[in-house]
Amino acid sequence: MTYSSRSDLANLIDAVRLQNKWEFSSLTFYGSGLNDLSLAPTSEQGFTDLTTPQNIVIQVWEPAHGVGPDRFRFSWNNGATWVTDFAAIPESLLVSINNGVFILWGTNVADSHKSGDWWRFTATPVVQVGYMEIAHDWLNTCLERTHDVPFSSPSTTVKLAEATYAIYLILRRDDDPRYAEYYAEAYRLVDLLTNFRVAGEVEKVGKIPVPVMPTS
């Protein structure tokens, strides 16, 4: 994994600076049909611009009656209004219900659900506080730079290194196996910075920390 373009940079920074990660309450089922709905794993959930808890309801709206898959609808305000009426329930696939939230249906059998069956849970956005700041301090330490050095317009490589390390921290926190790729890439970018001028200032570089994977 390597990054080099400004679009790469924009995507990385959006993921850690501008959006929030979801946390969920337990999923509660109400009904008499098949209870085969679950929330997707943390690594599959997206980010959101929302900042307040959301009361989400998912309801079986039209059983298949032997023709095609059963159907469902969902609400982000505890059932006051509904979205995507009559969406087909897929078999063992992730389904987006908007705003970066994904659910997972089990093996769908026609007529296995009952009309009116429903699930409810609360989704709470968690601000990714401090990750860019931690990454900035990490990069300063790696390059033995002080905040007194003029650095008003950091290079793309500097921004990439900071954003990549910030995403590593988030993935590491979530036990997402992709964290190793971002960790290695962050140190690759630091290595590049030891050999180039950045923003018109020669980097004040000492010994770069050896990229040993943390154990906790």
C-alpha positions in Angstrom: 0.0 0.0 0.0 1.4 3.4 -1.0 -0.1 6.8 -1.5 1.0 9.6 -3.7 -1.9 11.7 -5.0 -3.8 14.6 -3.6 -7.0 12.6 -3.9 -5.4 10.0 -1.7 -4.6 12.7 0.8 -8.1 14.1 0.8 -9.7 10.7 1.4 -7.3 10.0 4.3 -7.9 13.2 6.1 -11.7 13.1 5.6 -11.7 9.7 7.4 -10.0 11.0 10.5 -10.6 14.7 10.8 -14.1 15.5 9.5 -16.2 12.5 10.5 -17.3 10.4 13.4 -17.2 6.7 14.0 -20.4 4.8 15.1 -20.9 2.9 18.3 -24.0 0.8 18.8 -26.3 -0.4 21.6 -27.5 -4.1 21.5 -29.9 -5.0 18.8 -33.4 -5.9 20.1 -35.9 -8.1 18.1 -39.7 -7.8 18.4 -41.9 -10.3 16.5 -42.5 -14.0 15.8 -40.7 -14.5 12.5 -37.0 -15.3 11.8 -34.6 -13.2 13.9 -31.6 -13.2 11.5 -30.6 -9.6 11.5 -27.3 -8.4 13.0 -25.1 -5.3 12.9 -22.1 -5.5 10.6 -18.6 -5.8 12.3 -16.9 -2.6 13.4 -14.4 -2.9 10.6 -17.3 -2.7 8.1 -19.0 0.3 9.6 -18.5 3.7 8.0 -18.1 7.3 9.2 -20.7 10.0 9.6 -21.2 13.8 9.9 -24.0 13.3 12.4 -23.2 14.3 16.0 -26.3 13.0 18.0 -27.5 9.5 18.9 -30.0 8.0 16.4 -32.8 5.6 17.3 -32.9 3.2 14.4 -35.8 0.8 13.6 -35.8 -1.9 10.9 -39.1 -3.5 10.1 -40.2 -6.4 7.8 -42.8 -4.7 5.6 -43.9 -7.3 3.1 -43.1 -11.0 3.4 -42.4 -12.7 0.1 -45.3 -15.2 0.1 -43.2 -17.5 -2.0 -42.2 -14.9 -4.6 -38.7 -13.5 -4.2 -37.0 -12.3 -1.0 -38.9 -10.7 1.9 -38.8 -6.9 2.1 -38.0 -4.3 4.7 -38.0 -0.6 5.5 -36.0 1.4 8.1 -36.3 4.5 10.2 -33.7 6.8 11.8 -36.2 8.5 14.2 -37.7 5.5 16.1 -40.4 4.9 13.5 -41.7 8.4 13.0 -40.8 8.4 9.4 -39.5 5.6 7.1 -36.9 5.2 4.4 -36.7 2.7 1.5 -40.1 1.1 1.7 -40.1 -2.4 0.2 -36.3 -2.8 -0.1 -35.5 -6.5 -0.8 -33.8 -8.4 2.0 -30.6 -9.9 0.5 -29.1 -13.2 1.5 -26.0 -13.0 3.7 -25.0 -9.6 2.4 -24.1 -6.3 4.0 -26.7 -3.6 3.5 -26.3 0.1 3.9 -29.1 1.9 5.8 -27.5 5.3 5.2 -25.0 7.5 7.1 -22.3 4.9 7.2 -24.3 2.3 9.1 -24.4 -1.3 7.8 -26.5 -4.3 8.8 -26.2 -8.0 7.9 -29.0 -10.3 7.1 -28.7 -14.1 7.5 -29.7 -16.7 5.0 -33.1 -15.5 3.7 -35.8 -18.1 3.3 -39.0 -16.9 1.6 -41.8 -16.3 4.1 -39.4 -16.8 7.0 -40.1 -13.3 8.3 -43.5 -12.1 9.5 -45.0 -8.8 8.5 -44.4 -6.3 11.3 -41.3 -8.1 12.7 -38.9 -5.3 13.8 -35.5 -4.6 15.3 -34.4 -1.6 17.2 -31.0 -0.2 18.3 -29.3 3.1 19.1 -26.4 4.4 17.0 -24.1 6.9 18.7 -21.5 8.9 16.7 -18.1 9.1 18.5 -15.8 12.0 17.6 -12.3 11.0 16.6 -10.8 13.4 19.1 -7.1 13.9 19.1 -6.0 11.5 16.4 -4.6 14.1 14.0 -3.0 15.9 17.0 -1.3 12.6 18.2 -0.1 11.9 14.6 1.3 15.5 14.3 3.3 15.0 17.6 4.4 11.6 16.4 5.8 13.0 13.1 7.5 15.8 15.0 9.2 13.3 17.2 10.3 11.2 14.3 11.8 14.1 12.5 13.1 15.8 15.7 11.4 19.0 14.6 10.2 21.8 17.0 7.1 23.9 16.7 9.3 26.9 16.4 10.4 25.9 12.9 8.4 27.8 10.3 6.0 25.3 8.8 3.0 27.2 7.6 2.5 25.2 4.4 3.4 21.5 5.0 4.1 19.3 2.0 1.7 16.6 0.7 4.1 14.0 2.1 3.9 15.5 5.6 0.1 15.6 5.5 0.0 12.0 4.1 2.3 10.8 6.9 0.2 12.4 9.6 -3.2 11.2 8.2 -1.9 7.7 7.6 -0.6 7.4 11.2 -3.9 8.8 12.5 -5.9 6.1 10.6 -3.4 3.5 11.9 -4.3 4.6 15.5 -8.1 4.3 14.8 -7.8 0.9 13.1 -5.5 -0.4 15.9 -8.1 0.8 18.5 -10.8 -1.1 16.6 -8.7 -4.3 16.2 -9.0 -3.9 12.4 -6.3 -6.1 10.7 -5.6 -3.3 8.2 -3.8 -1.3 10.8 -0.5 -3.0 9.9 -0.6 -1.7 6.4 -1.1 1.9 7.6 1.6 1.6 10.2 4.2 0.4 7.6 3.1 3.1 5.2 3.4 5.9 7.8 7.0 4.9 8.4 7.7 4.7 4.7 6.6 8.3 4.3 8.7 9.4 7.3 11.7 7.7 5.6 11.0 9.8 2.4 10.9 13.0 4.5 14.4 12.4 5.7 15.7 12.7 2.2 13.8 15.7 0.8 13.2 19.3 1.5 9.7 20.1 2.8 7.9 23.4 2.5 11.1 25.2 1.8 12.7 24.1 5.1 15.4 21.4 5.4 14.1 18.8 7.8 16.1 18.6 11.0 16.4 14.8 11.1 18.0 12.5 13.6 17.7 8.8 14.0 14.3 7.5 12.9 12.5 5.1 15.3 12.6 1.5 14.1 9.0 0.6 13.0 8.3 -2.1 15.5 4.7 -3.2 15.8 3.2 -2.4 19.2 2.0 -5.3 21.3 -1.0 -3.5 22.9 
